[in-house]
Structures are given as C-alpha cells and as structure tokens.
Amino acid sequence: MDSSSLKASVAPVRVMLVDDSAVVRGMIAQTLAPDATIVATAANGAQAIPLATQHRPDVIVLDVEMPEMDGLTALPKLLEASPNTRIIMASTLTQRNADISLQALSLGACDYIAKPTSMGGGTVLQDFQRELRQKVMALGSARKTHVVTIPKPVAVASAPARRMLVRAIAIASSTGGPQALMTVLGGLKGKFLDIPIFITQHMPPMFTTILADHLTRASGRPCHECKDGEVVQPGRIYLAPGDFHMTVEKQGGAIIAYTNQQPAENFCRPAADPMLRSLSTAYGSGLLTLVLTGMGSDGLEGAKAVTAAGGAVIAQDEATSVVWGMPRAVAEKGLCRAVLPLSEIASYIIKATGHAL
C-alpha cells in the first residue's frame, strides 16, 4: 500500500429510505442496488425514528414533504437516534423546498438532492439517479473509510502563513459546502472589503438563489447570483447560478463576469474549473483560492492554472470535510499552500494577507 492509499470497508453502504411515496422508495432502492443495502424504509419521519435507532444506517435519504412528520421536523430526531448517520435531504425543486433543504443543512444534514417531478424515465431521471448514487456512495464510504497514512503533500498544513497581496478570492465547494461557506465567510466578516469573492458551489437552480441570501447574512456583504456581462465590483460576492458556469474576462481596466451553459465539466454545471481558469488569467498572482469539502475532483485543473499563474491554493482538511474529495485532489497533487481545518481557514487567510485580526 503506498502513502496515499485508503483502507476502506468492502461492505455495501447501509441505507434507510424515508419517503411517503412507495414508487419513489422503490425507484431509489433499484437505483442504489447492488452497491447499497436498504436496511429499512419508512413513509414518514415518525416511522423512521425508531428504525434509525434499531438499524443505525450509514446514510438516510430523507424526503422533505411527508404527512404526520415532515423531513425538517424529523431531521434532528433522526440524528439524535443515530448520531453517525449521514442524511441526504430529497425534495422536488421549488423555492420553498430549496429554502427548507438549506435550513436542513444548518441542522446537520450533509447534502440534498432535487427529485425529478416525473419518475417515468428520460435524461432528468437518469441524471437524478447518477447524482443520487454518487452522493450516497460518497457519504457512506466517507463514514466507513479512514486514512492509514497521510499523503506527503498534506504536510504543508503546518506551514506558517506567507504574506501575499490578494486581489480576489475564489472558493470551490460541493457536498457539505453551504455550511463550510458560512463558516469561512463569517470568519472573514469585515475583512477584504476592497476585493471581490467568487464562489462555485455545486447546486441546482433556485438553491443558489436561496444560498446567496444566506451568504449575504453570514458574511455581512452583498452576495448574488452572477449576471451575464456585469462589471465586477469590490466587496461583493459573486455566486455561480445553478446550471450555469461562471467566468470572468479582463477588459481594459475592468473585470467582466459572464455566465454560460457550455458542457458540464466533471459532471457539474456550474463547475469550479472554468471559474478558476478564467480567474487565474484575470488576477494572476493576486488570486487566493479555497477548495472546500466536496466529492470528486472538480477544481483540480483550475487549481493547477491558479498555481501556474502565481496564485495560492488552500484546501480544507479531511477531518472537517463532509467528503474529502475535491480538497484531497488538490492536496495530493502538491498544489496547496496549506491544508487546514475549516475553523482555521479564515484566520490563516487574514494573517497571510496582513489584515489585523
């Protein structure tokens, strides 16, 4: 086994399904087979609580809207019944459900997934099934897996903060990202008011609209979904809209932000890589990039472009990541100036840029 190897359980991920629709429960069970074992099913939150206590599943897929006890009400009770279980909220794509799902993340849910309005087939259903499989397996495996040996590049986590002149901050995040974003941006409150912050968080439409509102409150600075062709202003947060990549271009003395629906990268749209590639060209050595919790490797190619242009990359560490996929990808390639616990990222940035704590 080499220094970057992981020791993982070969047992299937143990899943409980909580949804008032028997059709949906059956479809999800078929989607997850044979890599997951369905240990229990329930039609509402009240039924699910004793089953969670009994079975202690690795992952619960929890519907938002159910009779008797809905998902948001059941969530804290399920976490109390089985504290180590990872919970994915599932809901149809409405503004109300997007808001509820983000509330659920603040209460301890790990992720969310937008259910298709029809289970009759087609690319929308196929995309849902692919995304669901990825999320269940990533969250289930993260619970079962532990690092045997820390890869050598991660040793930079203990390196002292080196001074740099930051002209823009970029953040890439996915699974577990909303809460990580709240923590980092809350820690930067009142700092960096003279520079823009760009964020790509893997999320569908409507979810990014609600997230922008949450980030405005957490950060104390305006956050909005990027609008195609807008002039970038200091002190603002630009969030890639759901289903759109976000890029920037330097035009004269201004930086112009754009959105597009070019093909997905790393199965994602928005994806971090196109954002980081364009930002590295526009800001060069003045770009500071954060790669936070998330599955997959989106952000890796963009981080290569950032470091090649003289910018810096910081990654979240494994212990505080919901899924250590995206940050691990950049850490193990030796691209990071630091690999840090989530709670230390903001203070590290402040020290590295010479701002007063």
N, C-alpha and C positions, 0 to 999 in steps of 0.2 A: 504493500500500500504506500503511495507516495505522500508527500507532505500536504497535499491539498485534498486528499481523499476523505470521504464522509462514510461513517458507519451507519447504515440505515436498516430499519426493520423491513423484512420482506413480507410481513403480514399485510393483508389488504386494509385499507383505511375503513374504519368502522363509522358508519353514518346513520343519523336519525333524520327522518323527513317529517316536517310539520307543515301541513297544508290542508285546507278544508276540501280540496278537490282530489278525489281518488284518481282522476285522469292524470292530473299533474304529478301526483306521487308515483304513479306507475311509469310515466314518461321519464321522470328523474331517475328512478331505480334502473330502468333499462339503459339510460344514458351512462350511468356510473359503472355498470357491470362490464367486465368482471373484476375491475381494479378495486372496487369498494364493496363492502358487505353492509347491507341495510340491516341494522340490528333492531330497529323499531320504527314505527310510523304512528302519527297522531293527526287528528283532524282539527285540533285547536291547541292553544297554549296550555289550558288546564289539563288536558290529557297528557301533554308532553312532559310536564314537570316530574311526576313520579317515574316515568320511563327514563328520563335523563338520570335520575338518582340510581335507578336499577342498572342501566347499561353503560353509563359513563362513555358515551361515544366520542370519537376523535373530532368529528365535525357534525354540526346540526345545520341543516338547510331550513330556515325559518321564514314562513310566509308572513307578510306584514298584515294583511287584512284577513281576519278569521272571526267567526262567531264565538261567543262565550268569553274567550280571552284572546286578544289580538297579539301580534308578534312583539310590538313595543312593550306591552304590559308583561308579557311572558319572559322577555329577554333577561332582566336582572334575576328573576326567579330561577331560570334555567342555569345561569352562571353560578348562582348560589348552590344549586343542586349538583352541578358538575363543573367545578371551577376551571379545570384544564381543557374543557371542550372549546373548540373554535367554532364560532357561529357566523354563518353567512345569511344575511337578510335577502329575501326574494320578494319582489313586488313588480306589478305592472308599471309601465313608465308613465307616471303622472307627476305633476309638480308636487302634489300633496305627498305622494309616496316617496318621492326623492327627498323631501324635507324630513319625513319620518325615518328614512334609511340613514340620513346623516345624523339625526338625533341618536339612532341606534348605535352608530359608530362611537359616539361620545359616551355611551353607556356600556361599552365593552364588546360590541360585535366587531369582528375582524374584517368583514368585507360585505359586499352587496352584489346582487345581480338583478338585472331588469328582465322580467319574464316576458316572453312574446305574448301578444294578445290572442294568437291562434296557435294551437298545437297541431295543426293539420299538415305541417311539412313546409318545405321551402328553405331558402337561404337564411332567413331570420331565425327559424327554429334551429337550423344547423349551427349557426353562429352561437346561439344560446347554449346549445349542448356542448360545443367545443369549449366555450368560456367556463361553463359550469364544471366540466371535467377538470380543466386546468386549475381552477380555484380550489375545488375540493381536494384534489391530489396534492397541491402545493401546501395547503393549510394542514392537511392530515399528515403529510410527510414531515413538515416542519415540527410538528409535535413529537413525532417518533424518532427524529434524527438528532444526533449530537456530533459536534466536531471532535475528531480524535486528535488532530494536530493542527494548530493554527498556521495557515499558509504564511510563508515568509514576508510577502509584501505587506501584510496586515500589521507588521511590527512598526510601521510608521505612525500608528495610533498614538505612541508615546512621544512623538517628536514635538518640540516646542513650537508655538505659533510663530511663523515667519511673516514679517511685515510685507504687505503688498498694497498697491494702490488699486482699489476696486472701483470700477466704473459701472458695473452691472452685476446682478446676482441671478443665476439660473437655478431652478430646482426641478428635479425629475423624481416622480414618485408614483406608486401604484398601490398594491394591496397594503392596507394599513396607513396609506398616505395622508388622508384627511386629518387624522389626529396628530400625525407627525408634523404636518404643515402648521397646525395650530400651535404646537409646542415651539417650533423653531421661530416662526414669525412673531409669536408672543414674546419670545426671548429677545428679539431684535426691535421691539417696540421703542420708538423714539430715536432709533439709530438709522443711518443710511437714508435719511430723508431726501438727499440730493441725488439719489441714483434709482433707476428702475429695477424691479424684480420681475422675472419671467418664470412662469410655472407651467409645466405639463404634468397633469395628474390624469392617469387613465380613468376616464369616466364617460358615460353616455350623455347625450343632450339632456337638459333640464337639471341633471345632477350638478353640472358645472355652474349653472346659473345660481343654484342654491349655495354651492360651495363658495362662490365669490362673495356672497353676503356674509357667510360665516367667517371668511378670512378677513373681510373688512373690519368686523367687530374684534377679532382676535389680534389683529396687527396694529390697529389704530391708524391705518392708511387706506386710501381708496383701492379696492380690488374689483376688477370687472373682467368679463369675457372679452378677449381681444376682438377688435373690429377691423375688418379688412381695410388697409390703407391708412390707418390712423398714425399720427405722429407720436412717437414715444416721449413721455413726459417724466421728469424726475419725481421720485417719491411715490410713484404709482405701482400697483401690482397688476400684471397682465397674465390672465389665465387662458390657456388654450381651450376653446369651446369644444364641447362634446362633438365628436365626429369630424373635427377639423384639425389639421396640423397648423401650428403657429410658427412663423419665421419672421426674420427682420432683414432689412437691407439698409445700408448706409447710402444716403443721397445728399450730397453736399455736406452741410453741417448738421443734418438731421438724421435720425434713425426712424425708419418707417416700418411698422408692423403689418404683417399680412396673414391671412388665413387661406387655406386651400384644402381641397378634398382629393389630393393626389393619393395614389395607392397606399394602403396601410403598410407600416414598417414594423417588423417584429409582431405582426398580427394586431397592431394597435393604430388607431387614429382617434385622438391625437397620439403622436409618438414623440419621445424626447429627442431622438437622434436628429431629425430635421431641425428642431429648435436649436439644439446645441451647435450643429454645424454652422448655421447662419449667425448665431450669436458670436461664435469664435471668430468669424470673419469680420464682424462689425466692431467687436470690442477687444479682440486680441488678448494681450497680457492683462487687461483690466477686467476680465471675466472670472468670477468666482462661481463654481458650480457645486451644487449639493446633490448627491444621489441618495435618496432615502428609500425606505422599505418598499419592496415590491418583488413580484416573481418575474422570472425571465431575465433578459439581458438588455432590454431597451435602455439606451443611454451609454452603452459601451463604446460604440463607434463615435458617437458625439463627444464623449469624454476624451477619446484619442485626438480628435480635432482640437478640443479645448487646450490640452496639454501641448500639442504641437505648435499652437499659436502663442504659447507662453502663459496661458491661464492656469488656474489651480482647481483641483477637484477634491472635495471632502465627501466621504461616504459614512453612512450610518453603520454601526457595528451590528454583529449578529444577535447579541443578547437582547437588544432593544428593538430589533426589527420583527414585524409580524411574519414576514417571509424574507429571508436573506438571499434574494436572487439578484436583483439589479445592483445593490451595493457590493455584493460579493464579486460580481462580474468585473467591476472596475478595480476593486481592491486586489484581486488575484492577478490582474494584468500589470500591477505596479504603477497605476496611474494616479494614486491618491496621495495628496499631501498629508492627510490624516484620516484615520478611521476611528470614529468616536461614538460613545453612547449618545442617544438622542438628546438627553438633558444637557450635554456639554457642547453641542454644536454651536449654539448662538454665542456663548461666551468665548469660544475659540475664535469665531469669526471677528468678534468685536476686538479681541486682543490682536489678532493678525492684521487688522486694518488700522490700529492705533486709536480707535474710539475709546472714550472713557467709559468704564463700567458703571 
